[in-house]
C-alpha cells in the first residue's frame, strides 16, 4: 500500500513537472500564409501566396544550415516565426530555384545576393532590398517576424529611389490589396496606377490608409508567364494602355477567361519604376458569372517537404557572435552603430556633421566619418525630402564613393536630410541628418 501511494505520488509529480515544462516551452509555430513577390532585374521571379513554416535555410553558396526564424541573441525568448528570407526561400523551392547570400554571424542573418537568376551588381550598386507591406524593413530578412497575410517584397536595385508602383482595380478604397477582379466582356474596365508617396521606412501606415499618389504615364500591360514561372510585362502588346494624369487607365477585354496585368514604366530600354503587383482579372463568358479556378500560381502553394537538416533541432547551430543590429535592411534604415569590435564588412558611421551656416543660400555641407571601413566604401548618397508637401519623395542631392564630405544645394522650403553609405560587399547603413530650412 505504501509503495503504491509513493508510486502514485511520483507519477503525479512527474506529470505536473511535464505540464509545467510544456506550458513554459514556446508554442510550435503554425504554418503561416503570406504573399511573396520577388521583382527581379527584368521580370517578376515569383508572385503569389505561400504557406510557409518555421525552418532553417541555407543559401546555395553556404556550407551550413542557418537558424532564420526571428529568434536571435537580441530576442532569445521569442517563439520562432516565419520570416521574409525563409518565406522567399520557400518560394524559390516551389519553382525549382535557389538563392545566394553572405551569412553574418554577428547579426545572425543573410545578406542576400541573388534570388533565382538575378544576382546583385556591385559595380553599379544594384542590390536586393526587402519590404513588408510596402515598407522597407529596419531589420534583416531572418529577423522580421511575419504575420498571416503579410506581403513580402524583395526588389532588385532597391535603393535608387525609383517609384514603387501599385495597381488597383477601379473602386478600390483601401485595405488589403485585391489580387483578383472581375470585368465585363467587351466593356471598359477601369484601373488606377499609384506610387508610394514616401520612402516608407520602418513602420507601415495604419490600414486602410493608402498613402499613395496617382502615377501618370505608366504602361499597364498583359503579363507573359514562362515555363519557369517568371513573369514579364509585355509592353509591346497592342493591348497596353497608359495611365493618365489621375493615374487611371481603361482596358477592354475582348476575350473571356483569366487575364493578367501589371504596371511598369520604361525609360528607353530600362524600367524606371519598380513594377506593380499583378492583378488577375476574370472576364466571364455570358451568361456565366465566373471563370473557374484562378491560375495555379495565384492559388496558395506549399513548398516541398523539408529536408531533415531544415528542421529545427536536427542540425548543429552555427557559432554565435555579438548581435549588433539588423541584417539586410530594405534601405539601410538602422542608424549608425556605436563603436564596438571591428567587423570587416560592416559599415559603421561616426556622428555626421551638418553645417547650416550658408542655409540662407540653400547650401548645406555634410561631413561624416566611416569607422573601420573594412573592405572599402562602394557608394554614398545624400538625399532630401521636402516637408509639408504631400507626396514628397526622397531626392538624391549628392553621391560619390571616395570623399567623406559634400555640399548640397536645396530649393526653398523645409527639408530633412539622410546620409546612406554602402560598402563594397553591399552592407548598408543610414543616418538621419536632421532638418534644414531654406528661405524662399
N, C-alpha and C positions, 0 to 999 in steps of 0.2 A: 504494500500500500504506500509506504514511504517512497519507494523507488518510483512508482507510478506518478505520485504527486510531483516529485522532483523532475522527472522527465517532462511532465506536462508543463511545469513552470519554465523549464529550459526551452521547450518548443515555443511557448508563448513569448519568452524574451527574444528568441531568435526572430520570430515573426514580427515582433514590434520593431526590432532594430532594422529588419529588412524594409518594413513600411516606411521608417524614418529615412532610410537611405534612398528609397525610391522617391520620396517626397522631396528630398534635398537635391537629387540629381536633376540637371536641366532636362526639360522635356524634349524628346526627339522631335526635330522639325518635320512638319508635314510638307509634302510636295507643294510648291508654290507656282501658280500660273502667272507668268509675266510676258510682256510683249518685247521681243528682241528685234532691233533693227541695226544693221551694220552697213553704213553708207561708205562704199569704197571709192577708189580714185575715179572711175568712170562708170560704175554700176553699183546697184544695191546688192550686196553679197547675201544678205539674209533679211527677211522681214516676216514676222508672224508671231502668234502666241506659242509659248513653250512651257511645258510642265517640267519645272526644274526642281532638283532636290539638293540637299547638302552633300557635297562630296569633295574629295581632293582633286587638284588639277595638275597637269604637267604640260608645259609648252613643248613643242617639237624639238627645240634645241636645248632642253633641260635634261638633267640626269636623275632628278628626284621628283617624287610626287609631293605637292605642297598643300599645306592647310590653307584654304581660301574660303572662309565662311563667316567673316565678320568678327571672329574672335582673335584678338592679338594681345600682346603684352600690356597694351593700354586698356583693354576691355576683357580681362580673363574670365570674369564672372558672367559674361553674356552667353546666352544659348546660341549654338550655331544657327546660321540663317543662310538663305540664298543670297548671292551677291552678283554684281554685274559681270565679273570675269567668268565665274563658273557658269552663269546662265548663257553667256555668249559662247563659251567652250562647248556647252551642250548643243547650241545651235550649229556650230561647226561640225560636230559629230553627226548630227542629223543629216547633213548634206555631204558627208564624207570629206570634210576639210579639216584643217588644223590651225594652230596659231603659234607664233613665236613670241618670246618675251625674256627680259632680263629679270631674274629674281633678286630682290634687295632684302637681305635678311633683317636689316635694321628697321625696315617698315613692314616686313612680313607680307610683301606684295610684289606683283609683277609690274614691270614697265612694259606694256605691250608694244611690240614692234611690227607685228603682222597679224592680220586676220585673213584667212583664205589666201587668195592670190596676190593681195596687195600689202607690200612692205613699206614701212616708213622711208622717206627720202631725206637723209640727214643733210646732204649738200644743199637742198632747197628748203630745209626746215619744215618739211611736211611730216608732222607727227600725228599719231592717233590720240583722240580725246574722247572723253566719256561724259554723257549727260544722263540724268534720270529724271523723267517727267519734264523734259525740256530745260533742265537746269544743269549747268556744269557742276559736277560734284567737287567737294572740297577735301575728299579723301580718296584713296585708291579703290580700284575695282574689286579687291579682295576684302575691303573694309566696309564698304557701303552696304548696309543691311536693307534688303528689298522687302516690300510688302506686296501682297497679291494685287495684280493688275497694274503694277508699275510698268513704265516704258523705259527700257534700257536702250540707249542710242550710242553707238560707237561711230565716230566720224573721222575719216581720213583728212589730213590737213585741217585740223580743227581750230587752229589758233591764228588765222589770218583775217579775222573779223569779217568773214563772209556772211551775208544774210542767211539765216536759217528759215527756210520756207515751211509753211504748213498749209495743207489743203483741206478745205471744209466743203461739205455739201451745202447748198443753199438752205437757209433757215436755221443753221446751227447757231446756238446762242451761248454755248459754254458747257462745262462739264467734261466728262470723258469723251475723247475724240472718237467719233464713229469710224469703224473700219469698213463698213458697207453702207450702201444707199440703194434706193430704188428709183428708176427713171421710167418714163413712158416712151414707148416706141415711137419714133418719128416726131417727138415733141421736144422743145428746148428744155435742157436740164441745166440749172444754174449752180455754179461753183464759186468759191472765193479762195484766193491765194493771199495769205498774210505772211508777215515776217515778225519774229520776236522783237519786241521794242527795245530790249536792253540785253546786256551780256548775260544776265540771269545767273549769277554765281551764288552757290551755297544753299539758298532756301527757295522752294517753289512758291509762286503766288498762290493765295488761297483759292481753291476751286469754288465756283466755276469761273473765276476771273480769267479772261482770255489773254490779257497782256500782250496783244499783238496789234499790228497796224497793217492796213492794206498794202499790197505789193503790186506795182504796175509793171507790165512787160514780161511777166513770167510765161514760159511755154508750158501749157497744160496739154499733155500728150499721152497716147497709149503706151503701155508697158509691154515690152517683149521679154518673155521668160525663157532662158536657155535650159538645156537638158540638165545642167548642174544646179539649176535653181537661181542663177544670177539674173538680175532684172535690169534692163536698160530702158531709159526714157527715149522713145522713138520720136524725136522732134522732127525728123524728116517725113513722118507720116502726114498725109494731107488732112487728117482729122485734127491736127494740132491747132490749138487756139491760143491767143494771148490774153492775159488779164489786163483789164483797163485800169484807169487811174484809181478807181474804187476797189481794185483787187478782184473784181468779178469777171467771170468768163462763162460763156454759154456753149454747151456742146449739144449736138443732136445725134442720138444713136439710131442708126437705120437698120441694125440687125439685132434680133433678140438674143438673150443669153447674158453671160457674165462678161463685163468689160473692166479692164484695169487701167487706171490713170494715175500719173504723178505730175508734179510741177517742178520745173527747174528753170535756170536762166543761163544761157550761153553768152559768153563774150568772145567772139571768134570761135576757136576750136575747143576752148575750155569752158567748163561751167564756173560761173562767177558767184554762184549761190550754192548752199548745201541743199540737196534735193529734198522735197517734201516727203511726208508719209504717203503710202499708197492708198488709194480708195478703190475698192471693188464695187462696181455698180451693177445691179441686177436690172435687166430690161426684159420684162415678161413678154411672152408671145400671147396676145389676146386670144381667148378670154382668160388665160391663166393669170394668176396673181403673184407668181413667184418663178424662180429659175432653178429650183432644186438645190442640192447642197452647194455651198461655196467651194471654190477651188481648194484642193487638198492642202496646199501650202498656206491657206488662210485659216485653216482649222487648227485646233490645238495639237501640237506634235510633242512626242515624248522621245528623248534620246535613247540610244541603245542601253541595255542593262550595264551597270558599272562593272569595271574590272575589279578584282579583289584589292588591287593596290589603291583604288579610288575610295574605298570605304573607310570612313573614319575609324582609326584604331588598328587597321590591318597593315599599315606601313609605318616605318620609323619616322619620327619627327625630325625636321632639319634643325640644326642648332639655331638658337635664338639670339639676336643681338639686342641692343638697347633701342626700343622704338623711339622714333624722333619725328613723327609727323605722318602725313598722308603718303600714299604710294603715287600712282599715276593719277593726278588730279586732272579734271577736264581742262582747266585753263591756268594751271599753276596757281590756284587760288590761295593755298596756305601762305601766310605771311612769312617773312624771313625768320629763320630759326635762330635761336641763341647760340653763341659759340659753344662747341662741345667737341667730342672726339672727332678727329679728322676722318673723313669718309670720302675716298676717291669716287667721283661720280656724282656727289651731292652738291647742289648749288646752295650756298649759304651766303646771305647778304648781311652786311653791316647796315646800320640805320641810314637810309638815304637822306640827303640834304636838299632842301628846296630854297633857292634864292629868289625872293619875290621883289627885290629892290627895283627891278625895271618892269614890274607887272603893269604899271600905267601905260607902257608902250606895247603891252601884250607879250613881253619876253620874260620867260621864266627859265632859270638854269637849274638843272637836276644833276646831282653828283652822287655816287654810291661807291661801295667797296665790296668786292667779292672775296669772301673768306675761304681759304683753301680751295682754289679753283679746280684742282684735280686735273681731269682730262682736258680742261680748257673750255672757254665760253664759245658757244656756237652762234648765239644771236641775242640781242636785247632790243626791246621796244619800249617806247613811252607813248601811252595813249591817253586821250582825254574824253570826257563825256560832259556835254552841256547840261547843267541842272536847270530845272524849271521849264523844260521844253519836253512835252510828251513825245515819247518815241525816240528820244535822242540816242544815237548809237555811239559806241566807243570808236574813236578815230585815232589811228596811229599818227603821231606827230613827228616822231624821230625813230630811227632804227640804226643798228650797227652791230659790230662784232668785236671791236678792239678797245675803243675808248670806254672810260667809266664816267663820262660826263657828257651832257648835251644841253643845248639851249633850244627851247621850243617856242614857236610863235602861236599865240592863241587869239581868236577873234573876241570881240566884246562879249561879255556875259560872265556867268559864274560857272566854273568847270571843276571837276575832280579829276585827278591825275593818277595813273597807275604805271608802275615800272614792272616789266616782266623780263626775266632772264632765263635762257635755256642753254644748257651745256652741250658739249659735243655728243653726249650719249642720249640727249633728249630729256634729261631731268630738268624740270621747270620749277621756278619759284617766282612769286609775285609779291609786290608791296604797294600798299596804298600810300600816295604822296600827299594826300590832303586836298583842300580846296583852294582855288585861285580865282580872284575876281578881277576882271579886266574892264575898265571903264569904257563906255560907248563913245 
